Amino acid sequence: MKTFQTKTIEDIPVAYVAKNGQPASVAGKAFWELEQKVPLKGNRFYGVYDENVNEYKACVAISDTNREAVQDLSHGIIQGGLYAHTTLMGSYSNIVRQIPSTFKSLVSEYTRDKTRPCVEFYKRHTEVILMFPITHDKRSILE
């Protein structure tokens, strides 16, 4: 059983490559295209899936060091706010297999804020933080 925590994050300006379809089908191609523009080293990568429009975005946080490299990409914001989160660790292929079931577990534990998409933060090749947008931390209400 995964342990979940909550945190509030600030808006994150990003550049991205978007693909229509389920993450399992399109994430690899979206990240491959993004990595042709910006190197892995020194950048913060995110995956964002918006189920309302069935769109997956491979994102990189915009920084002073990559601003020129991402100028031709689409730009947007990963909306800040309250998120439930957990960390998946292990081999990359094992992490990717765990993402759908972990998000399902988050659905059963928290009230989803449907105005914001779910977020994957690729901290390193062997560590991914899943962030699930929530309306409130129900645990704090029960305390």
N, C-alpha and C positions, 0 to 999 in steps of 0.2 A: 504494500500500500504506500503510495506516495504521500509525502507531507506537503501541505500547501501553506503558504504565508501570503500576506497582503502587503502591498506598498503602493504609494502614489508616485507616479512619474510625471515629469514635465513633457511638453510637446517635443518631438524629435523631428527636426527638418531632415528629409531624406530625398535622395534621387532613386529612381526605381525603373525596373523593367516589369511590365505587367503581362500576364497571360490569362486567358479565360479557360476555366476548367478546374477540376479538383486538384488540390496540392500534389497528391501522389503522382498525377499525370503530367503536371506542368512546372513544378518547382525546379526540377533539375535543369530544364532548358532555360528558364528565366534566370537562374543564378549563373549558368554558363555564359549567357549573353552579358550579364552585369559584370562578371569577372573579366571580360574582354576589355572593359573600360577602366576598371579600377582594380588594383592589386589586392590580394587578401591581406597582406601584411600592412599593419597600421590603420586598418579601417574597421568599422563596426557594422556588421551585416545583420539584417532582419528579414524575416519572412512574414508577410501579412496576408491573411486570407479573409476576404469579405464574402461571406456566404450569401448575402443579400443579392449580389450581382455575379456570384460564382467567379470571382477574380482573385488570383494570387499575384502578389507583388514581391519580387526579390529587391530588397532595399539596401542602400548604404547610407549611413548617417553622413550628412554633408559637414565637411570640416575645412579648415584653411588649407590643409595639405592636398585635398582631392577636389577642391572647387572647380578647377579648370578641367579635370578629367570627366566630371559629371555634367558639365554645362549643356551637352546635347541630349541628356536623358530627361525623362519626365520628372517633375519635382512635386513633392507633397509633404504632408505632416503625419507622423504617427501620433495620434491624439493622446495627450496626457490624461491623467485621471487615476482612479483606483483600479488596481489589477490584483487578482489572485495569481500566484506564480509558484512554479516548482522547477527544479533543475534536473535534467536528464544527463547522465554521464555514461560513457562507454565508447564503444566503436561507433563510428558515424552511421553505419548501416543499421545497427541495433537501435540507436537513438531515433532514426527516421521511422522505424517500425513502431516505436512506442508513442509517437506524437498523437495519432488519432485517439487511441485509448486513454491517454492522459487527459486530453481535452474533454473526452466524455466523462471522465471522473470529475473534472472541474465543474462541468454542467450539473452534476448531481449534488455538488457541495455548495454552490453559490448561485445567486441571482444574476444572470447575465445582463450587462448593459448592451443592448442590441444596436445602439447607435455607434459603437466602436468595434472594429474587427479584432480577432485574436492575433497575437503577435508571438513570433519565435525570434529569440535573440541568440545568434550564433556566436557565443563568447569565444569558443575555440572549436577545433575540429572534433574534440571529444566531450564537449559540454555545450548544451543548448538549454536556455531558460525559456520556458513557455509562460506566456502572460495572457490571462483570461480577463477581459474587461468586466468589472462588476459594478453594481449600483451601490452596494454598501457591504461592510464586513459583518455578516450576521453573527459571527462569534462575539463581536463587541456588544451587540444588542443583548445577547444572552448572559453576559457577565454582569 
